[in-house]
Amino acid sequence: MAFARTKIRQPLQRAGALLPRPALEQAVVAALGSYRVVLLCAAAGYGKTATLVRALEQLPAGTAVAWVTVDEGDDLHRLLSCLTAALEPYDLPWRSAPEGLVNAATRPGVGDRAAVADEMANALDACDVAHGVIVFDDLHHVTDSASVQFLDHWLAHMSARWTVAITARHDPPLRLARLRANGELVDFREAQLRFGADEVLRLAAGAGLDAEAARALHARTGGWAAGLRLALGGAGLGPGTAIDRQAFDFLATEVLDRIDPALREFLILTSVLPELDAARCAAVSGDANAARRLVEIERLGLFAAVVDDSVPVLRLHDLFRDALQHRLRVERPEQWPRLLDRAAAVETDPVRRQALWLAAGQPAQAARALLASTTNIIVTQMGMNTVLQMCEQFDPAFARTSADLQHASGVAKWTVWETGAAERHLGLADALYTAQGDLAAAQLARCRRAVTLVALGRLPEAAALLPADDSALRADAGIVARLARTWHALESCRFDEVAPHFEALLDALEQQPDAEAWYGTVPPPRQTTCRGIAPALVRWSSGVLALCGDRPLPLRASALLTRGWVALWQGRLDDAAVALQRAEEDAVWTGHQVMLRHHAMALRALMAAAGGDSEAAMQAIRQRLAEHPPGYGDWGLWHSLFMACRVATAVGDRAAVSEWLQRLLALQPGLSDATPARLRPLLGLQGTLASLQGRTAEALETWRQALRHESEIDLLGQAAEVRVRLALALLRSGARGDAAAVLAPLLATADASPGGAMLAGDVVRELAASHWGATLDAVQMGTLQRWSAAGARAGVRPPVTAEANADAPPGLGPLSVRETEVLAQIAAGASNKLIARAMDLSPHTVKRHVANILDKLQLAGRAQATAWYLTHGGR
């Protein structure tokens, strides 16, 4: 999710600052060099940020500084996104993409915050800087439990080479007592931050005041920096006036009344903006001289920090901004909502934009913008927790009547597998759009609801929502409708219809070359065995890989996994192993997704079963069952158990087949729309279990019964497996002709794929080694022997890596040529940005190469990599 880049810009020292404070600043400098955490904690206006900025600028040369300004409403996703972006100039040796780490830490319900905190701490420790400081300015704005848990763990495990500096108006809700007790934290509070009498004396003298006036000023302000600045700025103070927060608004008004009227008007009108730059200020205020006004604000030292001097961008002090807004709302209440609305219209940060529109009393605008940004977030899977929190910020009365908000909530909850809640939101969105007469939006919500209903197993309801003619739909709704038809055919056990529907979906997708449209169309494992589907799956994965490029998107790993499924069912297990390894490497790099991990474990289990590795197969499928996402629903669990049974039958584990088959049968009474066709795949399992238990006659009858409904039992390619098992049983009984007739539909062409027969490798090998006489022709025998050879190779094949599959000359040591070239650039002192420019690579690709180099060489960081390169013959 996007954020304002000024959030990671350190404010610059301002002209006209009150006074250098060498004793305080040196104390802070010393603390930044020797403590794990430095906390500047005091009420507003005590100069926390200004003091820290001055101290940072006095740190030794080469000290790394990463700055994050925390805003109200920031959650862990925004906090970590800002942090990783702020650290970008220092080329941390990430082992996972920073975006992937953020995703892993913030994934709703299953975020692994401790592991991510450890990985970030390790990357910081291995960074090639002598010492670094990470600043969280205004950390009092962080209140969500996920951020607190992450920061607590991270601070406890931070390297001594980095210091975390925190400014806050009150103690942040972190467990700081242990750090304080261990001497790893130092506090600077109001007592240290307030100006002393001698400092005020020097300030007063510089302003032309005598000692008596200085003592009175110190007494009245209590050393409060904001009050001193106002007083010395000429806001006429009576001798008995105390300067505190309650007096600030009045005093700010006094200051405003003394400046140029046009500048005063500009300040009041633009106070609705979180930050001031010329373009946005002009849009909000209508003042064509906005750029000149900003220069004047900085020249006069009007409580503004410069956060970007190239544009420039100013940030008003919270106290001053509050005073301006108070004046605006009291004096011109009718302008307040209009100005907020204008500010929202030019704000690019979605969280800030929504807050502005809600404050302006424009929840409909906020909901519309939220819906628009939600679909983009789906692609990267970054920030879904933020979106869910944004959905909760609306007034419940408005939420019940907002079609856009209900639509956004439905999309977000579908993405995190809260399928039941997603269906309810989308149904309400459909009804609300229809009532408003927005039929195109209603149709899109309706089609999305149909997809969720399919996932919930409510197939008749889903079918009733889909239009008779998809071509009449808007492009986005047409894609979703075709997806719903594909999944509906799959769930209805109309497996022969899946490929044509999926091809129609691809036709529509290829007219929408953006990753957003493709994300929700990831083929589930059950889809990969449908008749005629392989070319469409290859086409889909090629389209995804072209769209993703080298961006760290989870969708890319799904495309690689899909290629692995195609290779598995075609009997190319070496190619499947390469695809799975590349997919899992991508998954680690981008942060594991629930769906992606679930699909990868399934492929690993089936590959192991096909390759004869019983222990690995059962371990993988048991783990998959243990991690079954609750949001998949009862039908999702049914399918997971069905796949587990297929793995167990492949390796001959009778006890596991019996246990899981009983669980499948126990689920049936509670399943929605549990038609006979949807339950018939169990016939194949029941026949195979009977065979494993020695009940051959029962197995033969059950298999024959299953094949009378062949198209319906062909879940995960089961029909081919049933045919080869039945054929072998018949062959052993002497019925060679019957056995050949059973096999004939599978062996019709020389290039036929084994499909589900890969899960009966021993059976296929025995069939291929048997004497068939004239009952099988040369083409049929050749196909059978090819399948047998594929299974035999699978059992003894050596480990295959993606690198070994590349037709490229070797690089230095275990590195590829490209990795060796990147390492040479690292050894030459080039940053990631320079390497990307020199080698015409994207920054994402360079980070990935660096991670691969460090992993292969088992090194911690760039310095060690440079030493290795020079030691091993690099030039």
N, C-alpha and C positions, 0 to 999 in steps of 0.2 A: 504494500500500500504506500502511495506517495506521501511524502511529508515535506514541509517547507525546509529548503536547504539551509536557511538561516538558523535553524535549530542546532546545527553543528558548527556554527561559526563563533569563534571566541570574540567577544566585544573588544574593541580597541580602546586604548586609553584616550580619554577625552581632553580636549583643551579646556582649561579652566577648572580642573579638578581642585577640590578643596585645598589639599596640602599633602605633600609627601610625608609619609609616616614611617621613617626608616626602622624604628624599633619594632613596630607591629609587622611591617612587611618582611623584615629579616627573620622574625620568628616564624612567619608563615612559610617563607622560603626554606628555612631549616627543617620545618615539619614536613614539607613536601618531599624532601630528600631522605627522610629517615623513618617515616611512619607508613603503615599500610593504609590508614584512613585519616584524613584531615577533615574535620567538621566545623564549618562556620555557621553557627546557629544563632539567630537573633531576629527580632521583629523587623518588619519592613522599614527601610530607610536607614539602616545602620551601616551601609556601605560594604556588605558582604561580598557582592560580586566585584565591586571596584577594587577592594583590597586584594581579592584573589587574582584579578587580572594583573595588577601591578606586581604581585609576587611572581606570577608565572613568567613575566617578562624579565625577571631578574635571575631565572634559573640558568644553570650552566648551558653553554652552547651544546647542541645535539640532543637536548632533552625533548622527548616526544610529548606532545600535548594533544589530547583528544577531548573536544568540548561537546557536551550535550545539554541543551536547554530543555527543561522538562515543562510541558504545558499541562494545564488542567485537562483531564480526560485522557492523558497518555496512559496506555496499558503496556504490558510486557512486549508485545509485538513492536509497537512504535519505539519503545525504549531501546530494544535490541537492534532494530533497524537503524536507528540513529547512531547507536554506538558502533556497529560494524562499518557504517559509512564514514564515521569520524576517524576510524582507525585505518581507513583505506590507504592513506599516504605512506604508511609504515610497512606495507607488504607483509603482513603477518603470514606465517607459514600454515595456512588453513589446511586441515585434512578433510574437511567437508566444506562445501560452498557456504559462505556466510549466510546467504539466503536460506539454505537448507537447515542451518543451525537455528535460525530464527523460527523457521517452520516447526522443527522438531520440539523446540521449547514451548511453543504456543499452540500446538495443535489441540483443539478442544477435547478435554477429557483424558487424553493419553500423552500429553506433552511430557517429555523426559527432561525436566528442567535441570536436575542435578548433573546428569551426564553432559548436557550442553554447557553448563557452567564450568565443569571440569575441562571440557575440550577448549573452551575459550580461554580459560586460565593457562592451559598448556601452550596454546598458540601465542599468547602474550609473553609467556616465559621464554619461548624460543625465538621471539622477535629480535632482530639485530639492532637494538637500541640499548644504550648504556642504562638509561632510566627513563621512565615515562610517567605521565600524570593523566588520569582520566577524570574529567570534571562532570559532575551532575549538578547543574545550576537549578535551584528551585525544586529540589527533590521532594519538598513537602506536597507537591501535586500528585505524587505517586501514592495511590491508596489501594490498588487491586492486590489481592492475595498472591497471585501468580508472580507479580513483580517483586513483592516482598520476599517470597520464598526463594526466588532466583538470586536476588541480591544477597540475601543472608548466606546462602551456600557459596556463592562466588567470592564474596569478601573473605570468607573463612579460608578459601583455598588460593587466593591470589598470590602470585609470585612477589617476592620482596623487591623485585626490579620495577614494580609499578606501584604507584600510589593513587588511591581514589580520593578525590577532593569533592566534598559535598557542601553546597550551600542550601539552607532551609530556614524557614521562619519558625519552625518548631521541630522538636526531635522527630526524625523520620521513624516509621514503625518497624525498625530493623532491630535485630538482636545485637546491639552494639556493646552491651555490658561486658561480654567476654573479651572483646577486642580491647576495650578500655582497661579492663583488669590485667590483661597481658601486656600492657604498655604498647599496644599496636595502634592506638587511636589517640589523637590529641584534639581537644576542643578549643575553639575560639568563640566566645559568647559575648553577650552585650557588654560585660565588664571589660573585656579586652578590646572590643570594637568601638566603644564610645570614645569620643575625644576627651583627653584630659585637659585640666585647667591651663597648663602651659601651652598646649597645642592651640587652644582657643585664643590664648593671649597672642600668639604669633599670627593667627588668622586675623584677629581684630586689628592688630597693628598694621597688617598689610592692607586692611580696608580703611585705615585712617581713624580707628577708634582708640580711645585711651584705655588704660588698664582697668579703670572702674567700670567702663562700659563692657569690657571683655569679661570681667568677673560676673556682671549681671547677665551677659549673654550665655555664659557657661551655666549659670544657675537655672536660667529659664529653659535652655535646651536639654540640659542633662547630658551634654556631649553627643546628642543625637545628630548624625550627619545630615539627614534631610532637613531638620529644623535649622541647623547652622547655615546650610546653603541658602535656604529661603531668607533667613534673617540678613545674611550678608548680601543677598541679592536686592535688598532694599524694601522688603515688605514691612512697612512701618509698624514696629512693635512697641507697645507701651511698656513701661518699666516693670509692670507686674504680670505681664503676659507669659504664661507657660506654653512652651511649644511641644505638643505631642501629636499623636495621630488624629485626635479629634479636632485639633486646630489646623491640620494640614490643608483641608479643603478651602477654608477661609483664606489662609495665607497664599495658597496657589492662585486663588482668585485675585488677590492683591497683585501678585506677580503678573498675571494675565492682563490686568487693567493698565499696566505700565508699558506694555509692549505695543508695537504697531497694530492697529485694529485689523488689518488684513491678515497678519500672521496669527493673531488671536483667533480670528474666525476659522482660519485654516486648521489650527490645532484642535479646536473644538469639533469641527466637522469630521476630521480624520481620526479622532480618538477611538472610533469604533474598530479601526484596523489593528490586528495584532502587531504588525510592523509597518513601517512607513517607507515606501519607495515612490518615486515620482509617478510612475504609471498608475498604480493603484490609488494613490492619493488624488490624482487628477480625476480618475473615474468616480471616486466617491464624493469629492468636494466640488468638482466642476471648475477648479482653479487651474488655469493654463500655466500658471507660474509655479507649479508644485516643486519642480526641481530647485528653483531659487529659494523657496520657502524652507526646504530641508537644509540647505546650506546655512540659512539664517538661524535655524533652530540649533544647529551644531555650534555656530559661532557664538551664540548667546549662552550656551551651556544650559539649556532648558531641560534638565533631567532626562536626557536622551543618550543612549549608548549607540555607538556605531557598530553594527554587526557585519557590514559589508561596505567597504569604502570604494569598491569598483563601480557600484551602481549609482549612488550609495543607498544603503538601507539603515534606518534608525529604529531602535526599539525604545519607546518611552518607559520610564520608570513606572512600576505598577502604581505607586502612590499618585504620581502626577497624572497618569492615564485615568485612574479612578476619579480624581478631582475634575478632570475635563469632562468625563462622561456624566458625572453628577450634575455639572453645570448645564450640559446639553439636555439632560432629561428634565431638569427643573424648569429651565427657561424655554425650551423648544420641544415639548413632548411629542408634538406631531411629526417632527423630523427624525426622531430616534429610530422608529422602525424602518423608515425609508432608507436611512443611511446604513443600517445593518444589512438591509436587503442588497444595497449596492456593494457593500463590502463582501458579502457572500458570493455575489455574482463574479467577482474578480479573484476569489481565493482558490488556489489550486490544492491546498491541503484539505483532504476530504473531511477529516475530523474537525478542523477549525471551521470549515465551510458549514457543516451541519450545525455546529454550535451557534454560528452567526444567524442562520436562518431560523433556528428554533427561538433564539432570543428576539428575533424580529417578528415573531408571531407568524412565521411562514412555514409551518410543518409540511404542507403539501410540496413546496419547493424542495425541502430537505429530503423528503421521502423519494421524490423523483430522482434527485441526484444520487441518493443511496442506491437505488435500484440500478442506475446506470453504472456505478462503480463496482457493484457486486459481481457482475458477470466477468469483469476483468480480473478481479481477485481470484475467482474460481480457477482460472488458468494456472496461476502460479501457486495456488493454495497457500498464499502468504496473507495473513491478516484476517482469517475467517473469524477468529475470536473477537477481533476488533469490530468486524461487521455485526456479529451477533450482539455485542454490547451496544453498538450504535442503534440497532433495531429496538433495544429496550429503553432508549432514552426518550421516546415519544410518549405523550400523554395517552393513557389507555383508551380514553374516550375517542381520541383522534385515530388511534391505531385500529380500532374496530371498524372504522369507516373509510380507511385509506387503502385503496386497491394497490397502489405502488408499494406501500410499506408491507402489506401482506404478501405481495409478490416477492419483494426482496427477502423477507423472512423465510418464505418457502424455499427460494433458491439457496439461501445460506444454510438452512437446516438440512436440505437434501445433500448438500456438499459434505456435511459432517455426519451423514448417515442417520440423522434423526428423521427417518422416513415418515413415520406416522404424523409427526408435527408438521413436516413439510407438506404432506398431502392436505392437511386441514387448512394451512395458510393459503395454498394455491387454490383450493376450492373456494375460499372466501374471496380471494382476489378475482377469480373468474366471475363470481356473482356480482361483485362491486363494479367491475369494469362493464359488465353487461348492463347493469342498472344505469350506468353513466352514458351508455351508448358507444363506448370505445370497444367496438367489436374485435378489432385486430389485436389489441392487448388482451382482451378476454380469451381469444383463441390461443394465444401463446401460453397464457397461464393454464388454460384447459389442457393443452397438449403436455405441458410439463406435469400437470397433475396425473395425466394418464400414465406417464412414465413411473411416477411414484406408486400408482395403484398396481401396475405390473409387478414392481418390486415387492409390494405387499402381498402379492398373490391374488388380488381381487380382479381377475381377468375380465369377467363380463362388464364390470363397471368401467374398466379402462377402454374396452372396445367401444362402449356406448359413447365415449367422449370424442372419439376420433372421427374426423369428417370423412365423407364418402370420397372426396377428391382432394388429395394433398396439393395438387398443382395450383389450386385456387388460394392457397395460404400464402401469407407473407413469408419471406425467405427463412427467417429465424424459426417461425412456427412450423414451417414445412420440414425443416431438419429434425425438430423435436418429434413431430408426428411420425416421420419415417423411422426414427429411433424406437419410438413406442411400438410400432408395428413389428420391427425386428425382434424386440424383446418379447412381445406378445406371442409371436410364432414360436419362439424358443421356449417360453414358459408353458405354452399349450402343447408341447411335444409335437408340433408340426415342423419337425426339423428340416424337411425338404424345402420349406418355404423361407427359411431364414436367409439363405444366400441371396435370393432375388430381392428381398426387402433390404438387405444390407447394401447391395449394389445400388439400389435406388437412393439409399441414404448417402452413399459415396458420391453419386452424381450431384446431389444437392450440396454436399460439403465442398466439393471441388469448385463450386461457384462462390464459396465464401472462404477465401484464403487467409483466415485468421485463426489463431489457436483457440480463441474463445468458443467458436462453433464446434471445434473438434473434440474439446476436452471431455464432454459428457458421453461421448460415443465409444469409449474404450471397450473393446470386445471382452466379455467375461470368458473364463476358460471353457464353459459349456458351449459357447458359440463356435469355438475353434475346431470342433469335430464335425460340424454339419456338412452335409453333402454339397460339394462344389464351392465351399467357402474359401479355400486356400488362396486362389488368385485375388479375391477381394480383400483378404486379410493382408496380403503383401502390398496391395495397392494402398490400403489404409495406413499401414506402418510407414510406407515410403512418403505418403503425404504428410504425416505427422513429423517425421524426421526432417523433411524439407522446411516445414514451418518453424520448428523449434531451433534449427541450426545448432549452435553450441550453447544456447542459453540454458541455465540450470533449471529446467522445468521438469516436474514429475512426469508430464505427458510423454517426454522423450523416452524415459525408462519403460513406460507402458508399451510404446511402439517396439522397443527391443524385445520385451517379453513376448509380444504377439508373434514376432518372428521366431522366437524359441518354440512357441506352441506349434506353429506350422511345421517346423523342422522335426519336432517330436513325432507328430502324427504321420509324417512322411518317412519315418524311419531313419532320419539323419541326426542321430543323437550327438555326434561330435559338434555339428552346427548348432544344435539346441543348447549344448553346454556353453558354447561361445556366447550365444545370445543371452543366456541366463546370467553368465558372469558379467557381461557388459551392462545388463539391466540392473543387476545388484550393485555394481560399482556406481552407476548413475543414481540409484536409490540412496546409497550412502552419501553421495556427494550432494544430493538435493534435499536430504531429509526424508526419512521413510514415511510414506503415506500408508494409511490403513489398508486401502484397497490394493495398492501396489504390493505391499508386503504379503497380503493374503494370497494374491495371484502368484507371486514368486514362490511362496512356500508350496503351493499346489504343483507348480511346474517342477520344482526340485523333487518333490515326493514321487510324482509320476515318472520322471526321468530315472530316478533311482530304482523304482520298481521295474521299469522296462529294461534297465541295465543289470538287473539281478542283484542289486545291493539291498537286501531285505532290511537290514538294520537301519541304514540311512533313510530308506523309504518310510518305514514305520515311525522313526523319530520325527521326520519332517511332518508327516500327516497328523501325528498326535499333537505336535506343537501347534499346527494350524487349527485344530479343533479347540485346543486350550485358549487360543487367542481369538476365537470367533467373535466378531463385533456384534454386540447386542442389537445394534441398529439394523442389522440385516434381517431381523424378524425370523419367524418360525420356518418359513419356506427357505430362507437363506441357510438356516441350520440344517434343514432337510437335505439340501444340496451338498453342504459340506460333509454331512454324514454319508451320503451316497458316494461321494468321491473317496472318502476314507475307506468305505467297503471295497471299492474297486481296487485301491492300493493293497488292501489286506488280501483280497482274492489273488492278486497278481503274485504276491510273495507266499501264498499258501498259509496265512495265519488264520486258522479256522476259528480260534477263540475270539479274535478281534472282529471277524466278519459276523459271527453270531451275536456278539455284544452290540455292535453298531446297527445291525439289521433290526434287532429288537428295539433299539432307540428310535429308528425310523418308523417302525410300526406304531410305537407308542405316541409319536408326534401326530399321526394321521388324523385322529378325531378333532384336533384343534386347528387344523389347517383350513384356511379359507379356500373355497372353490376347489376342493380336493376331488376333481373328477377322476373317473377310472383311467382316462388316458394319461393324466399327469402322474398317476401312481403305478402305471404298468412297468416302468423301468425296474421296479423291485422284482419282477418275475425273473429277470436275468440273474440278479444276485441270489435269489432263492434257489435257482437251478444250480448255480456254481457252488453254493454252500452245501447243497445236497451231494454234489459230486465230491467235494473235499471231505465230506463225512462218510463217504463210501456208499451212499444211497443212489446208485447209478441209475436204476430204473426211474426213480422219482426225478432225478436230474434230467434225463432224456425227455421225459414228458413235459417238465416245466420249461425246458429250453424250446421245445417244439411249440408249446403254447405261446411263449414269448415271441417267437419268430412269426406267429400268425398276426402279430401287431408290430411288425418290424420297425416301421417308421416311428412308432410311439416309444419303443424301448431304447431307441438309439441315442440315449443320453450319454454324453462323453464317449461316443463311438462304441457303445456297448453291443450293438448289433453284430459288428465284425468279431468282437470277442466271443459272443455266444455262438456264432457260426463255426469258428475254428474249434471251440471246445466241444460242440456237438459233433463236428466232423471227426475229431479224434476218437471220441467215445464210440461212434459208429464204426470207424475203421478198426478199432480194437476188437469190436464184436464180430468182425468179418463182413460187415455191410459196406464194402468198398464203393460200390456204385452209389449208394445213398450218401456216403460221406462226400464223394466227389460232387454230387448234385448240390449238397449244402454249401460247398466251397465255391462252386462255379460263379455265383454273382460277385464274389470278392476278387476273382482272378481273371476277370474278363479281358483286361488289357495289360500290356507289358509294363506300363508305367503306373499301374494302380498302386495307391498308397495303402499301407497296412492299417492306418487309423487306429481304432481301439484294439486291434489284434496285437499291438505293441505291448499290451498288458497281459498277454498270454505267450510270452516268448518261448518258454519250454514247450508249450503245445505246438507252436509254429515250427520249431526245430524238429520235433518228432514227426510232424506231418511232412516236412520237406525231406526227411531222411527215409521215409517209408516208400515201399514199392507200390505204385499205383497202376502199373500196366498201362492200358489204353484209356483208363477212365479219366485221366487228366492229360491234356495235350501239352505240347512243348511250351507254348506261351504261358499256360497256367502253371506248369512246373517251374518255369524260369522265374515267374513272379513270386511263387512260394519260396523258392530257394534264395531269391534276393532278400525277402523279408527275414528269412532265417539267418542269413549272413549278417544283416544289419543288427539283429538282436545278439548274435554271437560276438560281434565286434564290440558291442556296447558293454558286454560284461568284462572285457579285458582292456578297454581303451585306456591310455594314459591320460593324466589330467591335461586339459586343453585350456590355454589362455587366449585372451583376445589378441595379445601381442604375437603369439605363435601363428595366428591365423592371418596376419598382415604380410603381404608380399613386399617387405621392405628390408633393406640390408641392416645388419645389426649396428647398434650404436656402441657407446663406450660402456663396458661391463654389461649389466642387465638392462641398460637403458635403450630405448629406441633411438633412431637417428634424430627425430624431432626433439625428444627429451634431452639428448646430448647437446643439441644446438641451444636449447633453452638454458641448460646448465652452464654452457660456455658464456652466455650473456650474464647469468647470475654472477659467475666468477669474475666477470669484467666490471661488476659493480652496477649493472643496469637495474633499474626498478622495473616492476611489472608493467607499468605504463610504457616505459621505453622499450621493453622487450616486445610488447604488443605492437608498437609502432614499427620497430625494426623488422619484425618477422611477419608483419601483416596478419596478426592474429587479434582476436578479441581479448579484452581483459579476462573474461570468464575462462577462455581456453588457456591462457597463461597460468592462471591460478590452478587450474586442473593439472597442467603439466608439472607445476612446482610440487603439488601434492603427490603426484605419482613418483616424481624423482625422490622425494624425501621418504616415501613409503618403501620404494624398492631398495633404496640404499640404507634404510633404517637410520635416518638422520633426523635431528631435531629441527634444524633451521638452515637459513641460507649461508651462514658462516661455515657451518660444518660441511655443507654441500660444496662450497668453494674449496675448502681444504681437500675434500675427497677428489675433486676434479683435478686439482694440481698434483696430487699424489699419484693419481692413476693415469697420468700421461696427457692430461688436458693442456691445451696451449692457448 
